[in-house]
Amino acid sequence: MSAPSPPNTRRDVEFDADGTTLRGWFYPPDHGGPAAVVVMAHGFSLVKEAYLDRYAERFAAAGLAVLVYDHRNFGASQGSPRQEIDPWRQIEDYRHAITYSCTLPEVDPDRVGVWGTSYSGGHAVVVAASDLRVKAVVSQTPAINGVQTGWRRTPMAQLREAGEQFAAERIARMRTGEVAMRPVIGDVADRPVYPADDAFAYFTRVGEIAPSWRNEVTVRTGEWSRVYNAGDYIEMVSPRPLLMIVADEDTVSGTDLQLSAYNRALEPKRLKIIPGGHFAPYVDEFEATSSAAVEFFASHLRAGGR
């Protein structure tokens, strides 16, 4: 358990997740609490220093407690193989983070919200649909349909080769224990996860402000991401309130795929559409996205819950 800290002072925290230590920051509410809490983590390959502190500060200033943490295998958290993303393991870790937050004296365990963005935006949907402790969820530019985005990113002529590479990596890992990696951004010839210019610009900035971010993920990460459909859970979020934030030119997660999922979601729900691409929320549209989330959580995490 972390030692008490003065009001409004972010403190380093860590908690157990099935034997793996996850680390992050806890922001006490500005009025001392106990208060509603927002549990949040970053998207694909990213760490908490990549603009999540800005969101957490806004939430804490609005009277919310906030727990921000790094996913296992990334940043300050433990776990191996490093840089490997298992979406279902990350979803379970969201639940561990909720459990930990509910043990803190500043937190009202009956008023828990989850916030996710990009890959974790999909996780937030799954967690809200499956964990009854969650009373409100914000899903920002979510990776909602891995099957469709996987088909869109890989030309049909390369699908067989991609499958062969996944299979070869599994054999090599079994025989040698060595883990193959691929870049997140980079030259097209290196087959990065995100070849687009806006992704290159965003992750380059991340590298400047978040030294623990690494420009690589395991090859198996890509295999798992292609079959991860968080949108399959969208109807089950209700009756917990959902805010989905969608960028109108999102070519990473697919604006159309997100809107299709939103249309399937049941009430209560709210849609916020912002201009720009997948990475617009963090800088160019930070004011719009953070304000929408603050207003939503303030409305739905009142005393007594939903």
N, C-alpha and C positions, 0 to 999 in steps of 0.2 A: 504494500500500500504506500502511496506517495505521501510525503510529509506535507502538512498544510502550507499554503503560500498566501501572500497578501492578495487582497481583491484585485482583479483585473491583470494579474501577472501570469503569463503563460508558464507552465512548468513541464518539464520532461517527465514522461511516464512510460511504464512498460507493464506488460501483462502476459500471462501464459495462454497459449493457443495450442492445446494438445501437445505440450512438450516443446513448442517453439516459442521463443520470446519475441513478441511484437512490440515495437517502440514508436512513440509519437509524442504529441503535445496535448495537454489539457488546458483549455481556456475556461476559467471560472466565469460565471455570469457577473455582470457589473453590479448587481444588487446583493450578491453574496449567496443567494439560493436558500433552500433547494429550488432548482429551476428545471424547466424542460431542457433536454440535451439533444444535440445534433451529432450523430456519429458519421464521420466522413473519411473517405480515402480516395486516392487518385486513380487515373485511368491506366491505359496500356503502357507498361514499362516505367511509369512516372513515379516520382517521389514527392513527399509532402511539401518540400521547399519550392516546388514549381507552381507558385501562385496560390496554394491552398491556405497559406497564412492570411492572405487578403480576405478570403471568404470567411475564415474563422473569426477574424477580428470584427468583421461586420456583424456576424451572428452574435458574438459575445457582447458587442456594444448595444445590441437590441434586447439584452437580458437573457440570452440563451447560454447555457453551458455548451461547450464544444469539445469533442474528442476527435483529433486528427491523428492518423497513424500510417506508417508505411506497410504495404503488403509484405507478407513473408517472401523471402528471397530478394528483397529490394531495400535499398536505402539503409536505414539504421536497424531494421528488423533482422532477426536471424532467419535461417532456413537455407536449404540447398535442394537441388542445384541452384546456384545464384542465377538470377535473371530468367527464371522459369515461371510462367504464368499458367496455373491451373485454375480456371474460372470457378470451379466448384469448391476448391479449397479456399479461394478468396471469399466466396460467399459464406462459408462456414466461419471464416475469421471475422467477417462482419458481425456474426452472431456472438463470437467471443468478445469483440469490442463492445457490443451492447451490454453484455453481461458485466464486463469490467466497469463500464460507465455507471451502471446501476448500483455499484458498491460505493461510489464516491459520495461523501456527505453533501456536496453542492448540488447533487442531481436528484430530481424527482423521478423515480423509476416508472411512474405511470404516465410520463410524458416524454416518449422517445421518438425522435425523428431520424431518418436516414437521408443522406445526400450522397449522390454519386455522379460522376461525370465520365463521358465516353465509355470505356470498357466497364468502369465501376457504375456508370449510369444504368447499364443493364443489370449489374449485380443488385443495385438498390431496388429495382423492380422485383427481382426474385426474392430478396430478403423481405420486402414489405408483403409479398404474397404469401410467405411461408412462416413468418415469425409474428405471432400475435402481440408481441410487446411493442411493435412499431405502430405509431399512431398517425404518422404523416410521412410522405416520401417525396423528395425532389430528384428527378432523373433528368440530367442535363446532357444534351446531344448524345443519347445513349447508343451503345453498340447493341442493337436490338435483334438483329437477324444475321448470325454468323454464316449461315448457309448461303444466303443471297449475296452478302458482301464478298464472301469467298469466291463465288462464281464470277462476280463482277470484276474482281481484282486480277484473276488469273485467266488469260486467254484460253479458249477451249483447246487449242493446239498444245498447250503446255500442261494440261491437267494430268495426263499420264505421267509426264516427267516429274511433276510435283509429287504425285503419289509414290513414285519409285524412290524419290529422295527421302520422303518420310519413312518408308520401309527400310531403306539402307541405314538411315540414322538410328533406327531402333535396333537393328542387328549389331551395328558398331557399338552402341552403348551397352548392349548386353554382353558383348564379347570383351570389351576393353574398359568399360566404365567411363569412357570419355564422352563429354557432352558437346555436341556440335552447336554452333551459334550462327545467327544471321543478324545483319545490321537493322536498326530501326529506320534510319535514314541513310542516304548515301547515293553513290553512283548507281544508275539503273542497271548496269551490268552486274552489280553485286546483289541484285534482287532484294532491295530493302523492303521492310514491311510497308513503309509509306514512301512511295517515290515522288509524290506531288510536291510542288514548290512551296505551298503554304505549310506543309508538314515540315519541310526542311528548315524554313524560316523559324517556325515555332520551336522545334526541338533544339535548334542552334541557340536560341535565346535561353532555353531551359538549361543547356549546358553551362551557360554563363552565370546563372543564379542558383543552380542546384548542383554543386560539385559531385554529389554522390550518384547523380544520374549517369547511366552507362548506355552507350549507343549499341546495344545488342540484347537479344533475347534468344532463348534456346530454340532450335528448329522445331522441337515437339510443341512448343508454345503455339506455333502457327497451325499445326495439325489440330490441336484442341480448339482453337478459336474458330475454325471453319465449321464446327458442328455445335457451337454454343448459341442457342436461340433463347435469349432472355425474354423475348416477346411472347413466347409460349405461355408465360405466367401473367400476362398483362390483365386478363379478365379477373384474376384471383386477387388482385390488389384491393379492390373494393370489398368492404366499405371504408377502407382507409383512404384518406384523400391523397390524390396524386397531382403533382405539378410536373409537367414535362416541358422542358425548354429545348426548342428546336431551332437550328440555324437554317436559313432558307436556301443556302447553297452548300449543304454538307455533302461532299463527295466521298467522305470516309465512311461514315455510318449510314448514309443514305437518308436524305430528307424525306423521301417518299416512304421508306420503310418505317421511319419513326412516326410519321403521320398516320400510316396505316395501323400501326400498333396503338397509337393514341385513340383512333376511332373505335377500336375494339374494346378499349378500357371502359369500365362502367363508372358511373358517378359515385362519389363526387370526384371531379377531375377539373384541371385547368391547363390550358395550353398557352405558352408564351413563345412567340416566334420572333427571332432576332435576325438582323441582316448579317450576311457573311457566311464564312465556311466553318468547318468543324472546330477550328481553334480560336474562333472569334470571342467566345465567352470570357476568356481569361484576362484579356487586355482591352481590346477595342470595345467590347460589350460588357465589360465587368460591372459597370454601374447598373445596367439594365438587368443582368442576370442575378447579381447579388441582391438587388433591391426586391426583385420578384420573389426570390427565395426567402428573404427576411419577412416580407409581408405574408407569405404563405405559411411559414412556420409560426409566426406570431398569431395568426388567425386560428390555426388548427391545433396548436399545442398549449392552449389555455389551461388554467387550473381545472382539474377534473378530467382532462383528456378529451377524446372525441365523444 
